[in-house]
Amino acid sequence: MSPRGRPRASSEPDEPSGTGKRVGSGIVFFRLTSLELGLLLFGVLLGATALGIFLGHRVRHLSDSLKEPFGILQGALLGLVGLLLAFGLSLAVSRYEDRRADIVSEANAIGTTYLRAQTLPEPIRSRSLDLLVGYTRTAIRLSDHVPGSAQAKQAAASEERIQRQLWSLAGEALEMAPTGSAPRLYVETLNEMIDAETVRIAALGNRVPTAVLVLGVLSSALALGLLAAYLAIAGRGVLAVLLASALVAFLLLVTADLDRPTRGMIRVPDTVLTDQLESMTQPPAAAAPRSPSTRTG
C-alpha cells in the first residue's frame, strides 16, 4: 500500500482547548494534567462522601425507617459500581497493551526496512538510509505530543512526507532492477512500515469512551454518598468509607491515566524506537551492491 492521505480517526480528539474548535471526547479525562485530574476525582468522591455523612447525621432521628431502604440501595449501587470500574479498567488496560504492541511492531518494521535498504543500489541506498533515520526521529517525536494536537499532526505530516519520498525512491530502485529481488523485498517491508505507522497513530486516538469514565465517576460518587449516609444513620464509624472513597478515586485516576499515552503518569514507552534509532546511527552492516559494470570488469 503506497503512502496515502491519512483519515482522521473518529475517536481522535480535536485541537486542545483554547483553539476555538469543539473539543472532542475526553475533554476532562484527556486534557487535564495528572495532578489536576487527580484533584478533581478526589474532590468529587470525597465531597460526595462528606455530603452523605452530613445528610446522614441530619436524618439520624429517622434511622428506624431509613436504615433498611438505604442499606438495600447502597448495596445494589456498590455492586453496579464494582462492575463499571472493572469494565473501565479492562478497556483502558487493553488499549494500553495494544499501544505497546503497536510501537514494537513499528520499530521492527523500521529496522527491517533499514536493513533491506542497505541492499539497494547507490545513490538510492544512501538517500533512503538517511530518510529512514529522519523518519525514526519523527516517530519518536510523535510520542511526546498529545494525539490530535497541532504538534502531533505536524509530526504525522512529516512522517507522511518522508513516506512519499521513500516510496518514490523505491519506485526508482524497481525501475533500475525490475527483476531484482532486493528492491522487491525492500518495497514489501516499506509497505509494512507505512501500515504500522498508520496503526500506531490510530491506536493513540483509540480511547476509552468518555461516557464510560463519566458514568464510573458519577455512579461511584452516588454509591459512596449513600454508603456514607447509611453509616451515619446507623451511627457507625465513617473512617472506612472515607478510605474507600480515596481508593476508588485512585482507581479511577489509574484508569484514566492508562488512556493518556503521551501525557499521563503511565506512558507508553518509546524505548524500542530510541534503541532502534541508536542502532541506525552505526555504520551500515551491508556494503552497497556493486554495479553490473563493476562486477563484469
Buried (B, 14 or more C-beta within 10 A) or exposed (E): EEBEEBEEBEBBBBBBEEEEEEBBBBBBBBBBEBEEBBBBBBEBBBBBBBBBBEBBBEBBEEBEEBBEEBBEBBEEBBEBBEEBBEBBBEBBBEBBEBBBBBBBBBBBBBBBBBBBBBBBBEEBBBBBBEBBBBBBBBBBBBBEBBBBBEBBBBBBEBBBBBBBBBBEBBBBBBEEBEEBEBBBEBBEBBBBBBBBBBBBBBBBBBBBBBEBBEBBBBBBBBBBBBBBBBBBBBEEEBEEBBEBBBEBBBBBBBBBBBBBBBBBBBBBEBEBBBEBBEEBEEEBEEEBBEEEEEEEE
